Amino acid sequence: MSQMALCVRFTLRDGAGEAFDELVREAVEGVLEHEPGTLVYACGEVEGAPNQRLFFELYADRPAFEEHGRQPHVQHFLSESKKYAEKTEIDHLRPYVGKYPSGSA
């Protein structure tokens, strides 16, 4: 099976950055502890756009991605993030070339 990836951009409501970032930290703790098939789960503030956050997510395969979506910490993040985000854009990627971590989890 091949790896799969997502690029997700959240545009936050004014003043929501701190609360959203805390929500992200909580989600990352769960990902680190419970998701060996999630190879990369990284979030950053977009330079020059303080109300935007960009996630890059890399999964060992589609089953790892599906397992990620079923996790309680992910369900909590998705539910709560709606309070802080006014727009969410998701691009599904099929990695085909580049330097990626090993798919073995």
Biopython code that builds the backbone (N, CA, C, O; Angstrom):
import numpy as np
from Bio.PDB.StructureBuilder import StructureBuilder

atoms = [
    (1, "MET", "N", (0.846, -1.194, 0.000)),
    (1, "MET", "CA", (0.000, 0.000, 0.000)),
    (1, "MET", "C", (0.880, 1.243, 0.000)),
    (1, "MET", "O", (2.007, 1.221, 0.495)),
    (2, "SER", "N", (0.363, 2.303, -0.549)),
    (2, "SER", "CA", (1.166, 3.517, -0.629)),
    (2, "SER", "C", (0.742, 4.526, 0.441)),
    (2, "SER", "O", (-0.384, 4.525, 0.938)),
    (3, "GLN", "N", (1.694, 5.371, 0.760)),
    (3, "GLN", "CA", (1.435, 6.419, 1.742)),
    (3, "GLN", "C", (0.403, 7.392, 1.185)),
    (3, "GLN", "O", (0.226, 7.515, -0.027)),
    (4, "MET", "N", (-0.271, 8.079, 2.100)),
    (4, "MET", "CA", (-1.175, 9.150, 1.680)),
    (4, "MET", "C", (-0.938, 10.352, 2.587)),
    (4, "MET", "O", (-0.449, 10.208, 3.708)),
    (5, "ALA", "N", (-1.281, 11.515, 2.104)),
    (5, "ALA", "CA", (-1.003, 12.747, 2.844)),
    (5, "ALA", "C", (-2.144, 13.736, 2.667)),
    (5, "ALA", "O", (-2.935, 13.656, 1.728)),
    (6, "LEU", "N", (-2.196, 14.673, 3.609)),
    (6, "LEU", "CA", (-3.154, 15.769, 3.557)),
    (6, "LEU", "C", (-2.418, 17.072, 3.803)),
    (6, "LEU", "O", (-1.421, 17.116, 4.525)),
    (7, "CYS", "N", (-2.916, 18.113, 3.204)),
    (7, "CYS", "CA", (-2.507, 19.470, 3.525)),
    (7, "CYS", "C", (-3.808, 20.190, 3.883)),
    (7, "CYS", "O", (-4.719, 20.288, 3.061)),
    (8, "VAL", "N", (-3.883, 20.690, 5.115)),
    (8, "VAL", "CA", (-5.125, 21.304, 5.605)),
    (8, "VAL", "C", (-4.822, 22.728, 6.068)),
    (8, "VAL", "O", (-3.903, 22.958, 6.854)),
    (9, "ARG", "N", (-5.609, 23.674, 5.569)),
    (9, "ARG", "CA", (-5.447, 25.076, 5.968)),
    (9, "ARG", "C", (-6.696, 25.515, 6.724)),
    (9, "ARG", "O", (-7.813, 25.446, 6.211)),
    (10, "PHE", "N", (-6.478, 25.966, 7.950)),
    (10, "PHE", "CA", (-7.546, 26.535, 8.765)),
    (10, "PHE", "C", (-7.395, 28.046, 8.759)),
    (10, "PHE", "O", (-6.310, 28.558, 9.035)),
    (11, "THR", "N", (-8.451, 28.758, 8.451)),
    (11, "THR", "CA", (-8.491, 30.205, 8.615)),
    (11, "THR", "C", (-9.312, 30.458, 9.871)),
    (11, "THR", "O", (-10.495, 30.126, 9.937)),
    (12, "LEU", "N", (-8.661, 31.055, 10.870)),
    (12, "LEU", "CA", (-9.273, 31.218, 12.188)),
    (12, "LEU", "C", (-10.013, 32.540, 12.319)),
    (12, "LEU", "O", (-9.711, 33.517, 11.633)),
    (13, "ARG", "N", (-10.982, 32.543, 13.212)),
    (13, "ARG", "CA", (-11.671, 33.781, 13.557)),
    (13, "ARG", "C", (-10.689, 34.678, 14.315)),
    (13, "ARG", "O", (-9.778, 34.182, 14.978)),
    (14, "ASP", "N", (-10.871, 35.972, 14.217)),
    (14, "ASP", "CA", (-10.015, 36.910, 14.947)),
    (14, "ASP", "C", (-10.009, 36.573, 16.433)),
    (14, "ASP", "O", (-11.063, 36.373, 17.037)),
    (15, "GLY", "N", (-8.826, 36.512, 17.011)),
    (15, "GLY", "CA", (-8.681, 36.254, 18.440)),
    (15, "GLY", "C", (-8.751, 34.799, 18.843)),
    (15, "GLY", "O", (-8.676, 34.496, 20.034)),
    (16, "ALA", "N", (-8.893, 33.883, 17.894)),
    (16, "ALA", "CA", (-9.060, 32.463, 18.225)),
    (16, "ALA", "C", (-7.758, 31.672, 18.204)),
    (16, "ALA", "O", (-7.756, 30.485, 18.531)),
    (17, "GLY", "N", (-6.657, 32.303, 17.829)),
    (17, "GLY", "CA", (-5.402, 31.584, 17.639)),
    (17, "GLY", "C", (-4.919, 30.823, 18.859)),
    (17, "GLY", "O", (-4.551, 29.654, 18.750)),
    (18, "GLU", "N", (-4.915, 31.462, 20.010)),
    (18, "GLU", "CA", (-4.389, 30.825, 21.214)),
    (18, "GLU", "C", (-5.209, 29.590, 21.598)),
    (18, "GLU", "O", (-4.638, 28.547, 21.917)),
    (19, "ALA", "N", (-6.521, 29.694, 21.572)),
    (19, "ALA", "CA", (-7.387, 28.567, 21.923)),
    (19, "ALA", "C", (-7.252, 27.441, 20.901)),
    (19, "ALA", "O", (-7.216, 26.267, 21.268)),
    (20, "PHE", "N", (-7.178, 27.797, 19.627)),
    (20, "PHE", "CA", (-7.008, 26.779, 18.582)),
    (20, "PHE", "C", (-5.681, 26.065, 18.758)),
    (20, "PHE", "O", (-5.618, 24.839, 18.660)),
    (21, "ASP", "N", (-4.621, 26.814, 19.016)),
    (21, "ASP", "CA", (-3.300, 26.213, 19.178)),
    (21, "ASP", "C", (-3.258, 25.258, 20.362)),
    (21, "ASP", "O", (-2.569, 24.239, 20.303)),
    (22, "GLU", "N", (-3.974, 25.563, 21.428)),
    (22, "GLU", "CA", (-4.040, 24.652, 22.571)),
    (22, "GLU", "C", (-4.784, 23.377, 22.180)),
    (22, "GLU", "O", (-4.397, 22.281, 22.585)),
    (23, "LEU", "N", (-5.831, 23.516, 21.410)),
    (23, "LEU", "CA", (-6.572, 22.363, 20.912)),
    (23, "LEU", "C", (-5.667, 21.480, 20.044)),
    (23, "LEU", "O", (-5.725, 20.253, 20.129)),
    (24, "VAL", "N", (-4.842, 22.103, 19.221)),
    (24, "VAL", "CA", (-3.893, 21.358, 18.385)),
    (24, "VAL", "C", (-2.909, 20.595, 19.259)),
    (24, "VAL", "O", (-2.635, 19.423, 19.003)),
    (25, "ARG", "N", (-2.375, 21.245, 20.287)),
    (25, "ARG", "CA", (-1.419, 20.571, 21.171)),
    (25, "ARG", "C", (-2.033, 19.320, 21.809)),
    (25, "ARG", "O", (-1.377, 18.284, 21.916)),
    (26, "GLU", "N", (-3.279, 19.426, 22.225)),
    (26, "GLU", "CA", (-3.967, 18.269, 22.803)),
    (26, "GLU", "C", (-4.099, 17.147, 21.768)),
    (26, "GLU", "O", (-3.879, 15.979, 22.089)),
    (27, "ALA", "N", (-4.451, 17.490, 20.549)),
    (27, "ALA", "CA", (-4.596, 16.482, 19.488)),
    (27, "ALA", "C", (-3.258, 15.815, 19.199)),
    (27, "ALA", "O", (-3.193, 14.599, 19.017)),
    (28, "VAL", "N", (-2.194, 16.607, 19.158)),
    (28, "VAL", "CA", (-0.866, 16.061, 18.866)),
    (28, "VAL", "C", (-0.453, 15.053, 19.936)),
    (28, "VAL", "O", (0.150, 14.029, 19.613)),
    (29, "GLU", "N", (-0.764, 15.324, 21.191)),
    (29, "GLU", "CA", (-0.449, 14.367, 22.255)),
    (29, "GLU", "C", (-1.096, 13.016, 21.968)),
    (29, "GLU", "O", (-0.456, 11.976, 22.117)),
    (30, "GLY", "N", (-2.354, 13.030, 21.561)),
    (30, "GLY", "CA", (-3.055, 11.791, 21.239)),
    (30, "GLY", "C", (-2.466, 11.101, 20.028)),
    (30, "GLY", "O", (-2.341, 9.877, 20.016)),
    (31, "VAL", "N", (-2.101, 11.860, 19.009)),
    (31, "VAL", "CA", (-1.496, 11.292, 17.806)),
    (31, "VAL", "C", (-0.178, 10.605, 18.168)),
    (31, "VAL", "O", (0.074, 9.477, 17.742)),
    (32, "LEU", "N", (0.654, 11.280, 18.947)),
    (32, "LEU", "CA", (1.948, 10.708, 19.336)),
    (32, "LEU", "C", (1.783, 9.428, 20.146)),
    (32, "LEU", "O", (2.556, 8.483, 19.988)),
    (33, "GLU", "N", (0.790, 9.400, 21.001)),
    (33, "GLU", "CA", (0.609, 8.273, 21.908)),
    (33, "GLU", "C", (-0.104, 7.076, 21.275)),
    (33, "GLU", "O", (0.178, 5.932, 21.632)),
    (34, "HIS", "N", (-1.023, 7.328, 20.341)),
    (34, "HIS", "CA", (-1.908, 6.258, 19.882)),
    (34, "HIS", "C", (-1.876, 5.946, 18.397)),
    (34, "HIS", "O", (-2.606, 5.060, 17.954)),
    (35, "GLU", "N", (-1.060, 6.635, 17.606)),
    (35, "GLU", "CA", (-1.161, 6.474, 16.152)),
    (35, "GLU", "C", (0.187, 6.165, 15.489)),
    (35, "GLU", "O", (0.806, 7.058, 14.910)),
    (36, "PRO", "N", (0.645, 4.919, 15.565)),
    (36, "PRO", "CA", (1.916, 4.583, 14.927)),
    (36, "PRO", "C", (1.889, 4.731, 13.405)),
    (36, "PRO", "O", (2.936, 4.929, 12.790)),
    (37, "GLY", "N", (0.712, 4.639, 12.793)),
    (37, "GLY", "CA", (0.606, 4.771, 11.343)),
    (37, "GLY", "C", (0.555, 6.206, 10.852)),
    (37, "GLY", "O", (0.581, 6.453, 9.646)),
    (38, "THR", "N", (0.481, 7.171, 11.792)),
    (38, "THR", "CA", (0.567, 8.584, 11.417)),
    (38, "THR", "C", (2.041, 8.951, 11.471)),
    (38, "THR", "O", (2.615, 9.086, 12.552)),
    (39, "LEU", "N", (2.648, 9.113, 10.309)),
    (39, "LEU", "CA", (4.088, 9.323, 10.213)),
    (39, "LEU", "C", (4.484, 10.772, 10.458)),
    (39, "LEU", "O", (5.523, 11.048, 11.058)),
    (40, "VAL", "N", (3.652, 11.692, 9.990)),
    (40, "VAL", "CA", (3.889, 13.133, 10.194)),
    (40, "VAL", "C", (2.547, 13.774, 10.505)),
    (40, "VAL", "O", (1.560, 13.532, 9.810)),
    (41, "TYR", "N", (2.513, 14.589, 11.547)),
    (41, "TYR", "CA", (1.318, 15.368, 11.901)),
    (41, "TYR", "C", (1.849, 16.694, 12.416)),
    (41, "TYR", "O", (2.095, 16.854, 13.611)),
    (42, "ALA", "N", (2.023, 17.634, 11.513)),
    (42, "ALA", "CA", (2.694, 18.889, 11.840)),
    (42, "ALA", "C", (1.795, 20.072, 11.517)),
    (42, "ALA", "O", (1.100, 20.086, 10.501)),
    (43, "CYS", "N", (1.822, 21.072, 12.407)),
    (43, "CYS", "CA", (1.018, 22.270, 12.218)),
    (43, "CYS", "C", (1.912, 23.487, 12.397)),
    (43, "CYS", "O", (2.779, 23.511, 13.270)),
    (44, "GLY", "N", (1.695, 24.484, 11.574)),
    (44, "GLY", "CA", (2.438, 25.726, 11.712)),
    (44, "GLY", "C", (1.557, 26.916, 11.406)),
    (44, "GLY", "O", (0.557, 26.812, 10.695)),
    (45, "GLU", "N", (1.954, 28.061, 11.966)),
    (45, "GLU", "CA", (1.289, 29.326, 11.640)),
    (45, "GLU", "C", (1.843, 29.792, 10.302)),
    (45, "GLU", "O", (3.048, 29.710, 10.067)),
    (46, "VAL", "N", (0.988, 30.270, 9.439)),
    (46, "VAL", "CA", (1.414, 30.740, 8.125)),
    (46, "VAL", "C", (2.056, 32.116, 8.296)),
    (46, "VAL", "O", (1.434, 33.049, 8.805)),
    (47, "GLU", "N", (3.296, 32.221, 7.867)),
    (47, "GLU", "CA", (4.028, 33.478, 8.012)),
    (47, "GLU", "C", (3.295, 34.608, 7.285)),
    (47, "GLU", "O", (2.933, 34.473, 6.116)),
    (48, "GLY", "N", (3.084, 35.709, 7.984)),
    (48, "GLY", "CA", (2.393, 36.856, 7.415)),
    (48, "GLY", "C", (0.873, 36.737, 7.450)),
    (48, "GLY", "O", (0.170, 37.646, 7.010)),
    (49, "ALA", "N", (0.365, 35.622, 7.969)),
    (49, "ALA", "CA", (-1.088, 35.401, 8.055)),
    (49, "ALA", "C", (-1.390, 34.781, 9.420)),
    (49, "ALA", "O", (-1.619, 33.575, 9.515)),
    (50, "PRO", "N", (-1.390, 35.599, 10.474)),
    (50, "PRO", "CA", (-1.493, 35.061, 11.835)),
    (50, "PRO", "C", (-2.800, 34.322, 12.133)),
    (50, "PRO", "O", (-2.879, 33.620, 13.141)),
    (51, "ASN", "N", (-3.813, 34.455, 11.300)),
    (51, "ASN", "CA", (-5.071, 33.736, 11.520)),
    (51, "ASN", "C", (-5.142, 32.443, 10.709)),
    (51, "ASN", "O", (-6.204, 31.828, 10.612)),
    (52, "GLN", "N", (-4.018, 32.029, 10.127)),
    (52, "GLN", "CA", (-4.034, 30.786, 9.364)),
    (52, "GLN", "C", (-3.072, 29.783, 9.969)),
    (52, "GLN", "O", (-1.986, 30.129, 10.434)),
    (53, "ARG", "N", (-3.504, 28.528, 9.949)),
    (53, "ARG", "CA", (-2.690, 27.405, 10.379)),
    (53, "ARG", "C", (-2.684, 26.398, 9.254)),
    (53, "ARG", "O", (-3.710, 26.143, 8.624)),
    (54, "LEU", "N", (-1.516, 25.826, 9.007)),
    (54, "LEU", "CA", (-1.367, 24.849, 7.943)),
    (54, "LEU", "C", (-0.876, 23.535, 8.542)),
    (54, "LEU", "O", (0.143, 23.496, 9.231)),
    (55, "PHE", "N", (-1.610, 22.468, 8.271)),
    (55, "PHE", "CA", (-1.232, 21.130, 8.718)),
    (55, "PHE", "C", (-0.650, 20.367, 7.544)),
    (55, "PHE", "O", (-1.120, 20.491, 6.413)),
    (56, "PHE", "N", (0.374, 19.578, 7.820)),
    (56, "PHE", "CA", (0.827, 18.564, 6.877)),
    (56, "PHE", "C", (0.735, 17.241, 7.607)),
    (56, "PHE", "O", (1.306, 17.070, 8.684)),
    (57, "GLU", "N", (0.010, 16.305, 7.010)),
    (57, "GLU", "CA", (-0.217, 15.007, 7.621)),
    (57, "GLU", "C", (0.194, 13.927, 6.636)),
    (57, "GLU", "O", (-0.185, 13.963, 5.465)),
    (58, "LEU", "N", (0.978, 12.959, 7.121)),
    (58, "LEU", "CA", (1.423, 11.853, 6.285)),
    (58, "LEU", "C", (1.102, 10.552, 7.009)),
    (58, "LEU", "O", (1.455, 10.365, 8.173)),
    (59, "TYR", "N", (0.431, 9.665, 6.300)),
    (59, "TYR", "CA", (-0.009, 8.394, 6.863)),
    (59, "TYR", "C", (0.665, 7.244, 6.129)),
    (59, "TYR", "O", (0.925, 7.335, 4.929)),
    (60, "ALA", "N", (0.950, 6.156, 6.853)),
    (60, "ALA", "CA", (1.611, 4.990, 6.266)),
    (60, "ALA", "C", (0.801, 4.426, 5.100)),
    (60, "ALA", "O", (1.361, 3.928, 4.124)),
    (61, "ASP", "N", (-0.540, 4.512, 5.217)),
    (61, "ASP", "CA", (-1.432, 3.987, 4.189)),
    (61, "ASP", "C", (-2.856, 4.449, 4.500)),
    (61, "ASP", "O", (-3.093, 5.113, 5.509)),
    (62, "ARG", "N", (-3.785, 4.100, 3.640)),
    (62, "ARG", "CA", (-5.178, 4.511, 3.843)),
    (62, "ARG", "C", (-5.766, 3.971, 5.151)),
    (62, "ARG", "O", (-6.464, 4.716, 5.840)),
    (63, "PRO", "N", (-5.515, 2.704, 5.525)),
    (63, "PRO", "CA", (-6.039, 2.239, 6.820)),
    (63, "PRO", "C", (-5.520, 3.074, 8.004)),
    (63, "PRO", "O", (-6.264, 3.299, 8.959)),
    (64, "ALA", "N", (-4.283, 3.527, 7.960)),
    (64, "ALA", "CA", (-3.752, 4.382, 9.036)),
    (64, "ALA", "C", (-4.499, 5.715, 9.071)),
    (64, "ALA", "O", (-4.799, 6.232, 10.147)),
    (65, "PHE", "N", (-4.796, 6.266, 7.902)),
    (65, "PHE", "CA", (-5.563, 7.509, 7.827)),
    (65, "PHE", "C", (-6.967, 7.304, 8.398)),
    (65, "PHE", "O", (-7.460, 8.132, 9.164)),
    (66, "GLU", "N", (-7.598, 6.204, 8.021)),
    (66, "GLU", "CA", (-8.942, 5.923, 8.519)),
    (66, "GLU", "C", (-8.937, 5.713, 10.034)),
    (66, "GLU", "O", (-9.857, 6.150, 10.726)),
    (67, "GLU", "N", (-7.908, 5.046, 10.547)),
    (67, "GLU", "CA", (-7.785, 4.848, 11.993)),
    (67, "GLU", "C", (-7.609, 6.194, 12.697)),
    (67, "GLU", "O", (-8.175, 6.412, 13.768)),
    (68, "HIS", "N", (-6.834, 7.086, 12.108)),
    (68, "HIS", "CA", (-6.650, 8.435, 12.647)),
    (68, "HIS", "C", (-8.011, 9.111, 12.834)),
    (68, "HIS", "O", (-8.278, 9.699, 13.882)),
    (69, "GLY", "N", (-8.861, 9.026, 11.820)),
    (69, "GLY", "CA", (-10.167, 9.674, 11.867)),
    (69, "GLY", "C", (-11.103, 9.114, 12.921)),
    (69, "GLY", "O", (-12.038, 9.792, 13.348)),
    (70, "ARG", "N", (-10.857, 7.876, 13.344)),
    (70, "ARG", "CA", (-11.717, 7.251, 14.357)),
    (70, "ARG", "C", (-11.269, 7.545, 15.792)),
    (70, "ARG", "O", (-11.994, 7.231, 16.736)),
    (71, "GLN", "N", (-10.109, 8.129, 15.968)),
    (71, "GLN", "CA", (-9.559, 8.355, 17.305)),
    (71, "GLN", "C", (-10.368, 9.407, 18.069)),
    (71, "GLN", "O", (-10.771, 10.416, 17.489)),
    (72, "PRO", "N", (-10.610, 9.180, 19.368)),
    (72, "PRO", "CA", (-11.366, 10.156, 20.173)),
    (72, "PRO", "C", (-10.724, 11.549, 20.190)),
    (72, "PRO", "O", (-11.433, 12.555, 20.161)),
    (73, "HIS", "N", (-9.389, 11.614, 20.236)),
    (73, "HIS", "CA", (-8.738, 12.929, 20.264)),
    (73, "HIS", "C", (-8.919, 13.670, 18.937)),
    (73, "HIS", "O", (-8.976, 14.899, 18.920)),
    (74, "VAL", "N", (-9.007, 12.945, 17.847)),
    (74, "VAL", "CA", (-9.245, 13.572, 16.542)),
    (74, "VAL", "C", (-10.704, 14.019, 16.441)),
    (74, "VAL", "O", (-10.977, 15.120, 15.963)),
    (75, "GLN", "N", (-11.633, 13.188, 16.879)),
    (75, "GLN", "CA", (-13.044, 13.560, 16.866)),
    (75, "GLN", "C", (-13.276, 14.817, 17.713)),
    (75, "GLN", "O", (-14.027, 15.711, 17.324)),
    (76, "HIS", "N", (-12.624, 14.868, 18.869)),
    (76, "HIS", "CA", (-12.723, 16.049, 19.743)),
    (76, "HIS", "C", (-12.170, 17.283, 19.038)),
    (76, "HIS", "O", (-12.793, 18.345, 19.053)),
    (77, "PHE", "N", (-10.988, 17.138, 18.414)),
    (77, "PHE", "CA", (-10.383, 18.265, 17.702)),
    (77, "PHE", "C", (-11.309, 18.774, 16.599)),
    (77, "PHE", "O", (-11.549, 19.976, 16.488)),
    (78, "LEU", "N", (-11.826, 17.857, 15.789)),
    (78, "LEU", "CA", (-12.687, 18.273, 14.671)),
    (78, "LEU", "C", (-13.946, 18.974, 15.153)),
    (78, "LEU", "O", (-14.382, 19.956, 14.554)),
    (79, "SER", "N", (-14.523, 18.479, 16.219)),
    (79, "SER", "CA", (-15.730, 19.081, 16.773)),
    (79, "SER", "C", (-15.451, 20.469, 17.346)),
    (79, "SER", "O", (-16.164, 21.426, 17.044)),
    (80, "GLU", "N", (-14.426, 20.571, 18.162)),
    (80, "GLU", "CA", (-14.104, 21.835, 18.829)),
    (80, "GLU", "C", (-13.514, 22.878, 17.883)),
    (80, "GLU", "O", (-13.726, 24.075, 18.079)),
    (81, "SER", "N", (-12.781, 22.442, 16.866)),
    (81, "SER", "CA", (-12.130, 23.400, 15.963)),
    (81, "SER", "C", (-13.146, 24.270, 15.231)),
    (81, "SER", "O", (-12.816, 25.372, 14.794)),
    (82, "LYS", "N", (-14.374, 23.788, 15.094)),
    (82, "LYS", "CA", (-15.421, 24.561, 14.425)),
    (82, "LYS", "C", (-15.719, 25.872, 15.160)),
    (82, "LYS", "O", (-16.192, 26.837, 14.558)),
    (83, "LYS", "N", (-15.439, 25.896, 16.458)),
    (83, "LYS", "CA", (-15.644, 27.122, 17.235)),
    (83, "LYS", "C", (-14.651, 28.216, 16.832)),
    (83, "LYS", "O", (-14.945, 29.405, 16.953)),
    (84, "TYR", "N", (-13.498, 27.812, 16.360)),
    (84, "TYR", "CA", (-12.390, 28.744, 16.132)),
    (84, "TYR", "C", (-12.101, 29.021, 14.655)),
    (84, "TYR", "O", (-11.538, 30.062, 14.316)),
    (85, "ALA", "N", (-12.486, 28.092, 13.782)),
    (85, "ALA", "CA", (-12.157, 28.229, 12.365)),
    (85, "ALA", "C", (-13.358, 28.732, 11.580)),
    (85, "ALA", "O", (-14.469, 28.226, 11.739)),
    (86, "GLU", "N", (-13.132, 29.721, 10.739)),
    (86, "GLU", "CA", (-14.212, 30.188, 9.865)),
    (86, "GLU", "C", (-14.140, 29.520, 8.502)),
    (86, "GLU", "O", (-15.102, 29.558, 7.735)),
    (87, "LYS", "N", (-12.987, 28.901, 8.196)),
    (87, "LYS", "CA", (-12.834, 28.226, 6.906)),
    (87, "LYS", "C", (-11.799, 27.112, 7.057)),
    (87, "LYS", "O", (-10.781, 27.282, 7.728)),
    (88, "THR", "N", (-12.074, 25.976, 6.428)),
    (88, "THR", "CA", (-11.143, 24.857, 6.414)),
    (88, "THR", "C", (-11.019, 24.359, 4.984)),
    (88, "THR", "O", (-12.019, 24.057, 4.334)),
    (89, "GLU", "N", (-9.790, 24.276, 4.498)),
    (89, "GLU", "CA", (-9.520, 23.783, 3.146)),
    (89, "GLU", "C", (-8.650, 22.540, 3.253)),
    (89, "GLU", "O", (-7.631, 22.555, 3.943)),
    (90, "ILE", "N", (-9.045, 21.454, 2.571)),
    (90, "ILE", "CA", (-8.323, 20.192, 2.658)),
    (90, "ILE", "C", (-7.911, 19.737, 1.260)),
    (90, "ILE", "O", (-8.739, 19.646, 0.354)),
    (91, "ASP", "N", (-6.635, 19.456, 1.103)),
    (91, "ASP", "CA", (-6.125, 18.855, -0.128)),
    (91, "ASP", "C", (-5.600, 17.468, 0.213)),
    (91, "ASP", "O", (-4.746, 17.319, 1.088)),
    (92, "HIS", "N", (-6.110, 16.454, -0.479)),
    (92, "HIS", "CA", (-5.610, 15.081, -0.335)),
    (92, "HIS", "C", (-4.469, 14.915, -1.338)),
    (92, "HIS", "O", (-4.608, 15.248, -2.515)),
    (93, "LEU", "N", (-3.352, 14.403, -0.861)),
    (93, "LEU", "CA", (-2.157, 14.266, -1.685)),
    (93, "LEU", "C", (-1.781, 12.799, -1.842)),
    (93, "LEU", "O", (-2.031, 11.990, -0.948)),
    (94, "ARG", "N", (-1.182, 12.458, -2.974)),
    (94, "ARG", "CA", (-0.592, 11.138, -3.180)),
    (94, "ARG", "C", (0.903, 11.342, -3.362)),
    (94, "ARG", "O", (1.361, 11.663, -4.459)),
    (95, "PRO", "N", (1.670, 11.154, -2.282)),
    (95, "PRO", "CA", (3.116, 11.340, -2.410)),
    (95, "PRO", "C", (3.682, 10.410, -3.483)),
    (95, "PRO", "O", (3.350, 9.225, -3.529)),
    (96, "TYR", "N", (4.541, 10.961, -4.346)),
    (96, "TYR", "CA", (5.132, 10.123, -5.381)),
    (96, "TYR", "C", (6.632, 10.330, -5.518)),
    (96, "TYR", "O", (7.327, 9.477, -6.071)),
    (97, "VAL", "N", (7.133, 11.441, -5.025)),
    (97, "VAL", "CA", (8.573, 11.654, -5.070)),
    (97, "VAL", "C", (8.942, 12.620, -3.963)),
    (97, "VAL", "O", (8.160, 13.510, -3.631)),
    (98, "GLY", "N", (10.107, 12.459, -3.396)),
    (98, "GLY", "CA", (10.562, 13.343, -2.341)),
    (98, "GLY", "C", (11.197, 12.557, -1.214)),
    (98, "GLY", "O", (11.391, 11.345, -1.314)),
    (99, "LYS", "N", (11.511, 13.242, -0.168)),
    (99, "LYS", "CA", (12.117, 12.617, 1.007)),
    (99, "LYS", "C", (11.021, 12.493, 2.067)),
    (99, "LYS", "O", (10.591, 13.484, 2.657)),
    (100, "TYR", "N", (10.583, 11.268, 2.292)),
    (100, "TYR", "CA", (9.516, 10.989, 3.246)),
    (100, "TYR", "C", (10.017, 9.981, 4.256)),
    (100, "TYR", "O", (10.914, 9.194, 3.953)),
    (101, "PRO", "N", (9.440, 9.992, 5.479)),
    (101, "PRO", "CA", (9.801, 8.951, 6.436)),
    (101, "PRO", "C", (9.331, 7.589, 5.942)),
    (101, "PRO", "O", (8.427, 7.494, 5.112)),
    (102, "SER", "N", (9.940, 6.564, 6.446)),
    (102, "SER", "CA", (9.586, 5.204, 6.075)),
    (102, "SER", "C", (8.126, 4.922, 6.402)),
    (102, "SER", "O", (7.611, 5.409, 7.409)),
    (103, "GLY", "N", (7.467, 4.153, 5.575)),
    (103, "GLY", "CA", (6.082, 3.774, 5.802)),
    (103, "GLY", "C", (5.927, 2.693, 6.852)),
    (103, "GLY", "O", (4.804, 2.385, 7.251)),
    (104, "SER", "N", (7.015, 2.112, 7.307)),
    (104, "SER", "CA", (6.894, 1.065, 8.333)),
    (104, "SER", "C", (6.656, 1.711, 9.672)),
    (104, "SER", "O", (7.414, 2.582, 10.101)),
    (105, "ALA", "N", (5.590, 1.278, 10.336)),
    (105, "ALA", "CA", (5.223, 1.867, 11.622)),
    (105, "ALA", "C", (5.376, 0.864, 12.736)),
    (105, "ALA", "O", (5.111, 1.184, 13.895)),
]
sb = StructureBuilder()
sb.init_structure("model")
sb.init_model(0)
sb.init_chain("A")
sb.init_seg("    ")
for serial, (resi, resn, name, xyz) in enumerate(atoms, 1):
    if name == "N":
        sb.init_residue(resn, " ", resi, " ")
    sb.init_atom(name, np.array(xyz, "f"), 0.0, 1.0, " ", f" {name:<3s}", serial, name[0])
structure = sb.get_structure()
